[in-house]
Amino acid sequence: MSMAQPGDLDVATADLATPQEDQQEKAIQGRSLRQIAWRRLKHDKVAMAGGVGIIIVALVAIFASLLNNLLGNQPGERNTNLTSPDTTMPYGRLSGASSEHWLGVQPVDGQDILARLIAGARTSLMISVSAMAVSLLIGLTVGVIAGYYRGKIDAVVARVLDVLLAFPTLLFAIALMAIFGRAPSFLGMSGQTLNFAVLIFVLGFFGFAYLARIVRGQVLSLREKEFVDAARSLGASDWRIITREILPNLMGPVLVWVTLTIPSYILGEAGLSYLGVGVQPPTASWGQTLNSAGIFFQNDPMFLVWPGMALFLTVLSFNLFGDGLRDALDPKSTR
């Protein structure tokens, strides 16, 4: 009978311990804050549903022209043969819905509703994202400067933000849009380009104050942290401290602000277009479609339902995803 050698016992012991060691190594692996946030976010079914809705709307806006070409309808194409010359209403039920016009056609001119909704998605997202970029640039710059340097700069900025937050933005926007709507040109821009530029400026400029306040409060806290003091003691410049130490720690609140601000700008653009001072025909807009549909609501309710549903679902998707992202980035959240 052969005896086991000491070396054989060591090898056997090592082989038996390997799975346990592997499990221990896997168990103690750490996760970054980004990984933790993503893990929490992907387990939030409601937030992920909102994210899917955002992706769908974004793809529709990006490929709006291609989709309309595939469907065989254009937003400005008139089909008066599909509406009654006596009542100006579409033939058939549900706004004259058919295999060629899935959601029906508009009264009077017979334009395809789905084609105008698809084109309106591009208009709404283009204006709201551009306005958000303007607010982000101004708000982030103003908030960081006020929070980091404090003193007189902070006092002046705080009073300016108070004035902007108390300013009657809607009335001023209506007046400004009415003035530039009659102007033939301004700064080399005219027509639809001028109309879009004024809308983006009005929404973006008067919306940056909220972000500036958030960023200012965060920077006031971050500038007192140990890692900022360490960078300052090593001789780092203010620019390096702001860009390398402070801005990366602002990404969480800023991302949440972005996802919750875009839907408010979508509603702002739709509201101004509904009042007749926003996007002007023949450019498609959900707010403009709602304005046109209000006249025919009693006889053709679906003409009002479809743009209302598009606006509602888009804003809801952004809000759901924004709420989920906020909870995922908040370490104290219990959700």
C-alpha positions in Angstrom: 0.0 0.0 0.0 1.6 3.3 -1.1 1.8 6.3 1.2 0.7 9.8 0.1 3.6 12.1 -0.2 3.5 15.6 1.5 3.6 17.3 -1.9 0.6 15.4 -3.0 -1.4 16.5 0.0 -0.5 20.1 -0.6 -1.6 19.9 -4.2 -4.9 18.2 -3.2 -5.5 20.9 -0.5 -4.8 23.6 -3.0 -7.2 22.1 -5.5 -9.9 21.9 -2.8 -9.4 25.4 -1.7 -9.4 27.0 -5.1 -13.2 27.3 -5.5 -13.6 28.9 -2.1 -10.8 31.3 -2.8 -12.4 32.2 -6.1 -15.7 32.9 -4.3 -14.0 35.0 -1.7 -12.2 37.0 -4.4 -15.5 37.6 -6.3 -17.3 38.5 -3.0 -14.8 41.2 -2.1 -14.7 42.9 -5.6 -15.7 46.5 -5.2 -18.0 48.5 -7.5 -17.6 52.1 -8.6 -20.4 54.6 -8.0 -21.2 54.5 -11.7 -21.7 50.7 -11.6 -23.8 50.9 -8.4 -26.0 53.6 -10.0 -26.4 51.6 -13.2 -27.3 48.5 -11.3 -29.9 50.3 -9.3 -31.3 52.0 -12.4 -31.6 48.8 -14.5 -33.6 47.2 -11.7 -36.1 50.1 -11.8 -38.6 48.8 -14.3 -40.6 52.1 -14.4 -37.4 54.1 -15.1 -36.3 51.7 -17.8 -39.7 51.9 -19.5 -39.3 55.7 -19.5 -35.8 55.2 -21.0 -37.2 53.1 -23.8 -39.8 55.7 -24.5 -37.1 58.4 -24.8 -35.1 56.2 -27.2 -38.2 55.7 -29.4 -39.0 59.4 -29.5 -35.4 60.3 -30.2 -35.2 57.8 -33.1 -38.5 59.0 -34.5 -37.1 62.6 -34.4 -33.8 61.7 -35.9 -35.3 59.7 -38.8 -38.5 61.7 -39.2 -37.9 62.4 -43.0 -37.0 58.7 -43.6 -40.1 57.4 -41.7 -42.4 59.7 -43.6 -40.9 58.7 -46.9 -41.4 55.0 -46.0 -45.0 55.7 -45.0 -45.6 57.6 -48.2 -46.9 60.8 -46.6 -45.4 64.2 -46.0 -46.5 66.7 -43.2 -47.2 69.5 -45.7 -49.0 67.4 -48.3 -52.6 68.4 -48.8 -55.3 65.8 -49.6 -58.5 67.7 -50.0 -60.1 64.8 -51.8 -60.2 63.0 -48.4 -62.3 65.7 -46.7 -65.9 66.7 -47.4 -66.3 70.0 -49.3 -69.5 70.7 -47.3 -68.4 70.0 -43.8 -64.6 70.1 -44.3 -64.4 66.9 -42.1 -62.6 63.7 -43.2 -64.6 60.9 -44.7 -65.1 57.9 -42.5 -64.6 57.3 -38.8 -61.6 58.1 -36.6 -60.5 61.1 -38.7 -60.7 59.0 -41.9 -58.1 56.4 -40.7 -57.1 53.9 -43.3 -54.2 51.7 -44.4 -52.6 54.7 -46.1 -53.3 57.1 -43.3 -53.0 55.2 -40.1 -54.2 57.9 -37.7 -56.4 59.7 -40.2 -56.2 63.1 -41.8 -56.8 66.7 -40.7 -60.0 68.5 -41.4 -60.1 71.1 -44.2 -56.7 70.3 -45.9 -56.5 66.5 -45.4 -52.9 66.5 -44.2 -51.8 63.2 -42.7 -51.9 63.3 -38.9 -49.2 60.7 -38.3 -46.8 62.5 -40.7 -47.3 65.8 -38.8 -46.8 64.0 -35.5 -43.5 62.5 -36.7 -42.3 65.9 -38.0 -43.5 67.5 -34.8 -41.4 65.2 -32.7 -38.3 66.4 -34.5 -39.3 70.0 -34.0 -40.0 69.6 -30.3 -36.8 67.7 -29.5 -34.6 69.9 -31.6 -35.9 73.1 -29.8 -36.0 71.6 -26.3 -32.5 69.9 -26.5 -31.0 73.1 -28.0 -32.6 75.2 -25.2 -31.4 72.8 -22.6 -27.8 73.1 -24.0 -28.1 76.9 -23.7 -29.3 76.6 -20.1 -26.7 74.1 -19.2 -23.8 76.2 -20.5 -25.0 79.4 -18.8 -26.2 77.8 -15.6 -23.2 75.6 -15.1 -20.8 78.5 -15.7 -22.6 81.0 -13.5 -23.2 78.5 -10.7 -19.6 77.3 -10.6 -18.2 80.8 -10.5 -20.6 82.0 -7.8 -20.1 79.0 -5.6 -16.4 78.7 -6.0 -15.3 82.4 -5.6 -18.2 83.4 -3.3 -17.9 87.0 -1.8 -19.2 89.9 -3.9 -19.5 87.7 -7.1 -21.8 85.3 -5.3 -23.9 88.1 -3.8 -24.4 89.7 -7.2 -25.2 86.4 -8.9 -27.7 85.4 -6.2 -29.6 88.7 -6.6 -29.7 88.3 -10.4 -31.0 84.7 -10.1 -33.7 85.9 -7.7 -34.8 88.5 -10.3 -34.9 85.9 -13.1 -36.8 83.4 -11.0 -39.4 86.1 -10.2 -39.6 87.4 -13.8 -42.9 86.8 -15.7 -41.2 84.5 -18.2 -44.4 83.5 -20.1 -45.6 87.1 -20.7 -42.1 88.2 -21.8 -41.8 85.2 -24.1 -45.1 85.9 -25.7 -44.2 89.6 -26.2 -40.7 88.7 -27.5 -42.0 86.1 -29.9 -44.7 88.5 -31.2 -42.1 91.2 -31.9 -39.6 88.9 -33.7 -42.5 87.2 -35.5 -43.1 90.4 -37.4 -39.4 91.2 -37.9 -38.2 90.4 -41.5 -34.7 89.5 -40.2 -32.4 89.8 -37.3 -28.6 89.1 -37.1 -28.7 87.6 -40.5 -31.6 85.2 -39.6 -35.1 85.2 -41.0 -38.1 83.1 -41.3 -38.1 79.7 -39.7 -34.4 80.0 -38.6 -35.2 83.3 -36.7 -38.3 81.7 -35.2 -36.4 78.7 -33.9 -33.5 80.9 -32.6 -35.8 83.1 -30.6 -37.7 80.1 -29.1 -34.4 78.5 -28.1 -33.1 81.7 -26.6 -36.4 82.4 -24.6 -36.6 78.9 -23.2 -32.9 78.5 -22.6 -32.0 81.9 -21.1 -34.9 82.1 -18.7 -34.4 78.5 -17.6 -30.7 78.6 -16.6 -31.5 80.2 -13.1 -32.7 76.9 -11.7 -29.6 75.0 -12.7 -27.4 77.8 -11.5 -28.9 77.6 -8.0 -28.4 73.9 -7.9 -24.8 74.1 -9.1 -24.0 77.0 -6.7 -25.2 75.0 -3.7 -23.2 71.9 -4.7 -20.0 73.9 -5.4 -20.3 75.6 -2.0 -20.2 72.2 -0.4 -17.6 70.6 -2.7 -15.0 73.5 -2.4 -14.7 72.7 1.4 -14.0 69.0 0.8 -10.6 67.4 1.6 -9.7 66.5 -1.9 -10.1 70.1 -3.0 -7.9 71.3 -0.1 -5.3 68.6 -1.1 -5.3 69.8 -4.7 -5.0 73.4 -3.6 -2.1 72.6 -1.2 -0.3 70.9 -4.1 -0.4 74.2 -6.0 -3.3 73.4 -8.5 -4.8 76.4 -10.2 -8.4 77.4 -9.8 -9.1 76.2 -13.4 -7.6 72.8 -12.7 -9.5 72.4 -9.4 -12.8 73.4 -11.1 -12.4 71.2 -14.2 -10.7 68.1 -12.5 -12.1 68.1 -9.0 -15.4 69.9 -8.9 -17.1 69.4 -12.3 -16.9 65.6 -12.3 -18.7 65.6 -8.9 -21.5 67.7 -10.5 -22.4 65.2 -13.2 -25.0 63.4 -11.1 -27.2 66.4 -10.3 -26.7 67.8 -13.8 -27.8 64.6 -15.5 -30.9 64.5 -13.3 -31.6 68.2 -14.2 -31.2 67.5 -17.9 -33.7 64.6 -17.9 -36.2 66.6 -15.9 -35.7 69.9 -17.9 -36.1 68.7 -21.4 -39.8 67.7 -20.9 -40.5 71.1 -19.4 -39.0 72.8 -22.5 -41.1 70.5 -24.7 -44.2 71.7 -22.9 -42.9 75.3 -23.1 -42.5 75.1 -26.8 -45.9 73.4 -27.2 -47.5 76.0 -25.1 -46.1 78.9 -27.1 -47.0 77.2 -30.3 -50.5 76.5 -29.0 -50.9 80.3 -28.2 -49.8 81.1 -31.8 -46.5 82.7 -31.0 -44.2 79.7 -31.3 -43.5 77.5 -34.3 -45.4 78.9 -37.3 -46.9 76.9 -40.2 -46.0 75.1 -42.4 -43.5 73.7 -39.8 -45.2 70.9 -37.8 -45.5 71.2 -34.1 -47.5 69.3 -31.5 -48.7 72.5 -29.8 -49.7 74.0 -33.1 -51.6 70.8 -34.0 -53.4 71.0 -30.7 -54.4 74.6 -31.5 -55.8 73.6 -34.8 -57.6 70.5 -33.3 -59.4 72.6 -30.7 -61.8 74.0 -33.3 -62.9 70.6 -34.5 -62.9 68.7 -31.1 -66.7 68.1 -31.0 -66.9 66.7 -34.5 -63.4 65.1 -34.8 -62.1 64.3 -31.3 -59.3 62.0 -32.5 -57.6 65.0 -34.2 -57.0 66.3 -30.7 -56.3 63.0 -29.0 -53.3 62.0 -31.1 -51.0 65.0 -30.6 -52.1 65.2 -26.9 -51.1 61.5 -26.4 -47.8 62.1 -28.2 -47.0 65.1 -25.9 -48.2 63.3 -22.8 -46.2 60.1 -23.4 -43.0 61.9 -24.3 -43.1 64.1 -21.2 -44.1 61.1 -19.0 -41.1 59.1 -20.4 -38.6 61.8 -19.5 -40.1 62.3 -16.1 -40.1 58.6 -15.2 -36.5 58.2 -16.4 -35.5 61.4 -14.6 -37.0 60.2 -11.3 -35.4 56.8 -11.6 -32.0 58.3 -12.4 -32.3 60.6 -9.4 -33.0 57.7 -7.1 -30.2 55.6 -8.6 -27.6 58.4 -8.1 -28.8 59.1 -4.5 -27.0 56.8 -2.1 -29.6 57.5 0.6 -32.5 56.5 -1.5 -34.3 53.3 -0.4 -35.9 52.6 -3.7 
